Amino acid sequence: MWRRGKRNLITDVEGLAVGNHADERVKSGVTAILCETPATAGVQVLGGAPGTRETDALEPHNLVDGVDAITLSGGSAFGIDAAAGVQAALREMGRGFEILGFRVPIVPGAILFDLPNGGDKDWGRFSPYRDFGFSAAMAASEEFEIGTAGAGTGATTATLKGGLGSASTVLENGVTIGALVAVNAVGSVTVGTTPHFWAAPFEIDGEFGGLGLPHPLPADGSSVTTKMRTAARGNTTIAVIATDAKLDKPAAKRLAIAAHDGFARAIWPAHTPVDGDLVFALSTGRNETPLDLEDVIDLNAAAAATMARAIARGVFAATPAERDMIPAWTQKHGAAR
């Protein structure tokens, strides 16, 4: 029987810390995931409009074996600068890939598009995201906020405010898997006009309201509702799936692929041409439990379920703020709790 971890956060995976930085005026932010020691990593992009840094290095046939951090950022292409800030913080910590006497922190990153969300993006010549990234990295710890925080600060979905979500699962063999996600989807995370989350079948201990699925399913449940005709026109859900199981780079990529199923179970529609939907995978290797084929199948299934839960938690935990263009779940459906 699966259960959630102690914190129900990605940091239940030993060896990881997470830091957030948000700017209320800009209505955007950055989340940094720091690895205590370099972690095996993979990536899978299934959206049609991604914005990324260092993803090629994670392909199984390429040189780098481990990463020092992952950066998730708002800001569209401007947010790619956030990874440079995280890299600077790691360099001050003496971290990085050693080559010819130099240390180079390896920090892949991805961005979401949150520019037209009511925030002030008139920041002058240079964007603030490098500084945001540095602050996020320096704030990293095992405890962190979800909802309107970090990279999820200015996020939205088709019908509700988005947010930063996280969840964890402990498998029967003791392996832990965790997800972290900035939910900024063009689609919706709830069923039709109801308060019920698409991720409901995977919910553990009422972590996003305990409402289950609506019964009967509403007539508009299969309707395609998107942001395309709304003012909040910013897309892309970016995420990290992590485990303490010992995986090589091909297995990490397979884990990232599996975690995308969590997008499909929690967001309708997902992986559209205007989303840059992406999942990074991390393996800290702290758990030496050997995995047979059945264990790997369970791990990949848990990746999808944990990601779906994290997506719902991010939206459920979002809080209202000034100049919001779309309501938070608590504003629109709070009475349903």
C-alpha positions as CSV (number, residue, x, y, z in Angstrom):
1,M,0.0,0.0,0.0
2,W,1.4,3.4,-1.0
3,R,1.5,6.2,1.6
4,R,2.6,9.8,1.4
5,G,5.9,10.9,2.9
6,K,6.4,12.8,6.2
7,R,6.2,16.3,4.7
8,N,4.3,15.3,1.5
9,L,6.9,17.3,-0.4
10,I,9.6,16.5,-2.9
11,T,12.1,16.9,-0.1
12,D,10.9,13.6,1.4
13,V,13.4,12.3,-1.1
14,E,16.7,12.3,0.9
15,G,19.3,14.6,-0.5
16,L,17.1,17.4,-1.9
17,A,16.4,20.9,-0.7
18,V,14.0,23.5,-2.3
19,G,14.1,27.3,-2.1
20,N,11.5,29.8,-3.4
21,H,11.7,33.5,-4.2
22,A,8.7,35.6,-5.2
23,D,8.2,39.2,-6.2
24,E,4.7,40.5,-5.6
25,R,5.1,43.5,-7.8
26,V,6.4,41.5,-10.8
27,K,3.9,38.7,-9.8
28,S,6.4,36.1,-10.7
29,G,9.1,34.0,-9.0
30,V,11.7,31.2,-9.1
31,T,12.0,27.8,-7.4
32,A,15.4,26.1,-7.0
33,I,15.8,22.4,-6.3
34,L,19.3,21.8,-4.9
35,C,21.0,18.4,-4.8
36,E,23.2,17.7,-1.8
37,T,25.4,15.7,-4.1
38,P,25.2,15.5,-7.9
39,A,22.0,13.6,-8.9
40,T,21.5,11.5,-11.9
41,A,19.0,13.4,-14.1
42,G,16.8,13.1,-17.2
43,V,14.3,15.2,-19.0
44,Q,11.2,14.9,-21.2
45,V,9.5,17.7,-23.1
46,L,6.0,17.0,-24.4
47,G,4.6,20.5,-24.8
48,G,4.9,22.4,-28.0
49,A,6.4,25.7,-26.7
50,P,9.2,24.9,-24.2
51,G,11.8,27.3,-22.8
52,T,14.8,25.5,-21.4
53,R,18.5,25.5,-20.4
54,E,21.0,22.6,-20.4
55,T,18.5,20.0,-21.3
56,D,20.7,18.5,-24.0
57,A,23.3,17.6,-21.3
58,L,20.7,15.3,-19.7
59,E,20.3,13.0,-22.7
60,P,21.6,9.5,-21.9
61,H,24.3,9.6,-24.6
62,N,25.9,12.8,-23.3
63,L,28.8,13.3,-20.9
64,V,27.4,14.9,-17.7
65,D,26.5,12.2,-15.1
66,G,24.9,14.4,-12.5
67,V,23.4,17.8,-11.9
68,D,23.8,20.1,-8.9
69,A,20.4,21.8,-9.1
70,I,17.3,22.3,-11.2
71,T,15.6,25.7,-11.7
72,L,11.9,26.4,-12.4
73,S,11.1,30.0,-13.2
74,G,8.4,32.3,-14.3
75,G,9.1,35.1,-16.7
76,S,9.0,33.4,-20.1
77,A,12.4,33.5,-21.9
78,F,13.6,36.2,-19.4
79,G,13.3,33.6,-16.7
80,I,16.1,31.5,-18.2
81,D,18.4,33.9,-16.4
82,A,17.3,32.4,-13.1
83,A,19.5,29.4,-13.6
84,A,22.5,31.7,-13.7
85,G,21.6,33.0,-10.3
86,V,21.3,29.5,-8.9
87,Q,24.6,28.6,-10.5
88,A,26.2,31.7,-8.8
89,A,24.9,30.6,-5.4
90,L,26.3,27.1,-5.9
91,R,29.7,28.4,-7.0
92,E,29.9,30.4,-3.8
93,M,29.2,27.1,-2.0
94,G,32.1,25.4,-3.8
95,R,29.8,23.1,-5.8
96,G,30.0,22.0,-9.4
97,F,31.4,19.6,-12.0
98,E,35.2,19.6,-11.7
99,I,37.2,19.9,-14.9
100,L,40.8,21.0,-15.3
101,G,40.9,22.6,-11.9
102,F,37.6,24.5,-12.3
103,R,34.2,23.9,-10.8
104,V,31.2,24.4,-13.0
105,P,27.8,24.0,-11.3
106,I,25.4,22.1,-13.6
107,V,22.0,23.8,-13.4
108,P,19.4,22.8,-16.0
109,G,16.2,24.9,-16.0
110,A,12.9,25.6,-17.5
111,I,10.5,28.5,-17.7
112,L,6.8,29.2,-17.9
113,F,5.0,32.1,-19.5
114,D,3.4,34.3,-16.9
115,L,3.9,37.8,-18.4
116,P,0.3,38.9,-18.9
117,N,-0.9,38.1,-15.3
118,G,-1.4,41.6,-13.8
119,G,2.1,42.0,-12.6
120,D,4.5,44.9,-13.4
121,K,7.0,43.6,-16.0
122,D,8.6,47.0,-16.6
123,W,11.9,46.1,-14.9
124,G,14.2,48.1,-17.1
125,R,17.2,46.9,-19.2
126,F,17.9,43.6,-17.4
127,S,15.3,41.2,-15.9
128,P,15.4,40.4,-12.2
129,Y,15.4,36.7,-12.6
130,R,19.1,36.1,-12.1
131,D,18.7,37.7,-8.6
132,F,15.5,35.8,-8.0
133,G,17.4,32.6,-8.7
134,F,20.2,33.4,-6.4
135,S,17.8,34.2,-3.6
136,A,15.8,31.0,-4.2
137,A,19.0,28.9,-4.0
138,M,20.1,30.6,-0.8
139,A,16.7,30.0,0.8
140,A,16.8,26.2,0.0
141,S,15.7,23.9,2.8
142,E,13.7,20.7,3.4
143,E,10.6,22.8,4.3
144,F,9.1,25.2,1.7
145,E,5.8,26.8,0.8
146,I,3.5,25.6,-2.0
147,G,0.6,27.4,-3.7
148,T,1.3,31.1,-4.5
149,A,5.0,30.7,-4.1
150,G,8.2,30.5,-6.1
151,A,7.8,29.7,-9.8
152,G,4.0,29.3,-9.2
153,T,3.6,32.9,-7.9
154,G,2.0,34.2,-11.1
155,A,0.7,31.0,-12.6
156,T,-2.8,30.4,-13.8
157,T,-5.0,27.7,-15.4
158,A,-8.0,28.0,-17.7
159,T,-10.4,28.5,-14.8
160,L,-8.4,29.0,-11.6
161,K,-5.2,30.5,-10.3
162,G,-2.3,28.1,-10.6
163,G,0.5,27.6,-8.2
164,L,3.5,25.6,-7.0
165,G,2.6,22.0,-5.9
166,S,4.4,19.2,-4.3
167,A,3.7,15.7,-3.1
168,S,5.5,12.5,-2.1
169,T,4.9,8.8,-2.1
170,V,6.6,6.0,-0.2
171,L,6.3,2.6,-2.0
172,E,5.9,-0.7,-0.3
173,N,9.6,-1.5,-0.9
174,G,10.6,1.7,1.0
175,V,11.6,3.7,-2.1
176,T,10.4,7.3,-2.0
177,I,9.3,9.4,-4.9
178,G,8.4,13.1,-4.9
179,A,7.1,15.7,-7.3
180,L,7.4,19.4,-7.6
181,V,5.4,21.4,-10.2
182,A,4.6,24.9,-11.3
183,V,1.1,24.7,-12.7
184,N,0.5,27.2,-15.4
185,A,-1.6,25.2,-17.8
186,V,-3.6,26.3,-20.8
187,G,-6.2,23.7,-19.7
188,S,-8.2,23.1,-16.5
189,V,-7.4,21.0,-13.4
190,T,-11.0,20.7,-12.3
191,V,-13.9,18.7,-13.9
192,G,-16.1,21.1,-16.0
193,T,-17.4,23.8,-13.8
194,T,-17.3,21.7,-10.6
195,P,-14.7,22.1,-7.7
196,H,-13.6,18.5,-8.2
197,F,-10.0,17.8,-9.3
198,W,-9.2,15.5,-12.2
199,A,-6.5,14.1,-10.0
200,A,-9.1,12.9,-7.4
201,P,-8.5,9.1,-7.8
202,F,-5.0,9.5,-6.6
203,E,-5.6,11.8,-3.6
204,I,-4.2,10.7,-0.2
205,D,-5.7,11.8,3.1
206,G,-7.8,14.6,1.7
207,E,-4.7,16.6,0.6
208,F,-6.6,18.7,-1.9
209,G,-10.1,18.8,-0.3
210,G,-11.2,15.2,-0.3
211,L,-14.0,15.9,-2.7
212,G,-13.4,12.9,-5.0
213,L,-14.9,12.9,-8.5
214,P,-18.3,14.3,-9.1
215,H,-21.2,11.8,-9.4
216,P,-22.7,11.8,-11.8
217,L,-20.0,13.2,-14.0
218,P,-21.2,16.6,-15.4
219,A,-22.3,17.0,-19.0
220,D,-19.5,19.6,-19.5
221,G,-16.8,17.3,-18.0
222,S,-15.3,16.5,-21.4
223,S,-15.6,20.1,-22.7
224,V,-12.3,21.6,-23.8
225,T,-11.9,24.7,-21.7
226,T,-8.7,26.7,-22.2
227,K,-7.2,30.1,-21.6
228,M,-7.3,31.0,-25.3
229,R,-10.2,33.3,-25.0
230,T,-9.4,34.8,-21.5
231,A,-7.2,37.6,-20.4
232,A,-4.8,35.3,-18.5
233,R,-2.9,34.1,-21.6
234,G,0.2,32.4,-20.2
235,N,1.0,28.8,-20.4
236,T,3.3,25.9,-19.5
237,T,3.5,23.4,-16.6
238,I,7.1,22.6,-15.6
239,A,8.0,20.0,-13.0
240,V,10.6,17.8,-11.3
241,I,10.0,14.1,-10.4
242,A,12.6,12.7,-8.0
243,T,13.4,9.5,-6.2
244,D,15.9,8.0,-3.8
245,A,16.1,4.9,-5.9
246,K,19.3,4.3,-7.7
247,L,18.7,5.0,-11.4
248,D,21.0,5.5,-14.4
249,K,20.4,8.2,-17.0
250,P,18.2,6.1,-19.3
251,A,16.0,5.1,-16.3
252,A,15.8,8.7,-15.2
253,K,14.6,9.7,-18.6
254,R,12.0,6.9,-18.5
255,L,10.9,8.2,-15.1
256,A,10.4,11.7,-16.6
257,I,8.3,10.2,-19.4
258,A,6.1,8.3,-16.9
259,A,5.6,11.4,-14.8
260,H,4.0,13.2,-17.8
261,D,1.1,10.8,-17.4
262,G,0.4,12.7,-14.2
263,F,-0.1,15.8,-16.3
264,A,-2.6,13.9,-18.4
265,R,-4.5,12.7,-15.4
266,A,-4.6,16.1,-13.7
267,I,-5.0,18.6,-16.5
268,W,-7.4,18.7,-19.4
269,P,-6.2,19.3,-22.0
270,A,-2.4,18.9,-21.5
271,H,0.7,18.9,-23.7
272,T,-0.9,21.4,-26.2
273,P,1.0,23.3,-28.9
274,V,1.0,26.4,-26.7
275,D,2.2,24.7,-23.5
276,G,5.9,24.0,-22.9
277,D,5.1,21.0,-20.7
278,L,8.3,19.5,-19.3
279,V,9.4,17.1,-16.5
280,F,12.9,16.8,-15.1
281,A,13.8,13.6,-13.3
282,L,16.3,13.3,-10.5
283,S,17.7,10.2,-8.8
284,T,19.7,10.8,-5.5
285,G,20.5,7.1,-5.2
286,R,20.3,7.2,-1.4
287,N,18.2,4.0,-1.3
288,E,20.1,0.9,-2.3
289,T,17.0,-1.3,-2.6
290,P,17.4,-3.4,-5.9
291,L,14.6,-2.9,-8.4
292,D,13.3,-5.7,-10.5
293,L,11.0,-5.1,-13.5
294,E,7.8,-5.1,-11.4
295,D,9.4,-2.6,-9.0
296,V,10.3,-0.3,-11.9
297,I,6.7,-0.5,-13.2
298,D,5.5,0.5,-9.7
299,L,8.0,3.3,-9.5
300,N,6.8,4.7,-12.9
301,A,3.2,4.4,-11.9
302,A,3.9,6.2,-8.6
303,A,5.6,8.9,-10.6
304,A,2.4,9.6,-12.5
305,A,0.2,9.5,-9.5
306,T,2.5,11.7,-7.4
307,M,2.7,14.2,-10.1
308,A,-1.1,14.4,-10.5
309,R,-1.4,14.9,-6.8
310,A,1.2,17.7,-6.8
311,I,-0.6,19.5,-9.6
312,A,-3.9,19.5,-7.7
313,R,-2.2,20.5,-4.5
314,G,-0.6,23.5,-6.2
315,V,-3.9,24.9,-7.4
316,F,-5.7,24.0,-4.2
317,A,-3.1,25.9,-2.1
318,A,-3.0,29.0,-4.2
319,T,-4.1,32.2,-2.4
320,P,-5.6,35.4,-3.7
321,A,-3.3,38.4,-4.3
322,E,-3.7,42.0,-5.6
323,R,-4.2,42.4,-9.3
324,D,-5.1,38.8,-9.9
325,M,-6.9,38.2,-13.2
326,I,-8.4,34.9,-12.2
327,P,-9.8,33.5,-8.9
328,A,-8.0,31.1,-6.6
329,W,-9.8,27.7,-5.9
330,T,-10.6,28.9,-2.3
331,Q,-12.3,32.0,-3.7
332,K,-14.4,30.1,-6.2
333,H,-15.0,26.8,-4.5
334,G,-14.0,27.3,-0.8
335,A,-17.5,26.4,0.4
336,A,-17.1,23.0,-1.1
337,R,-14.4,22.0,1.3
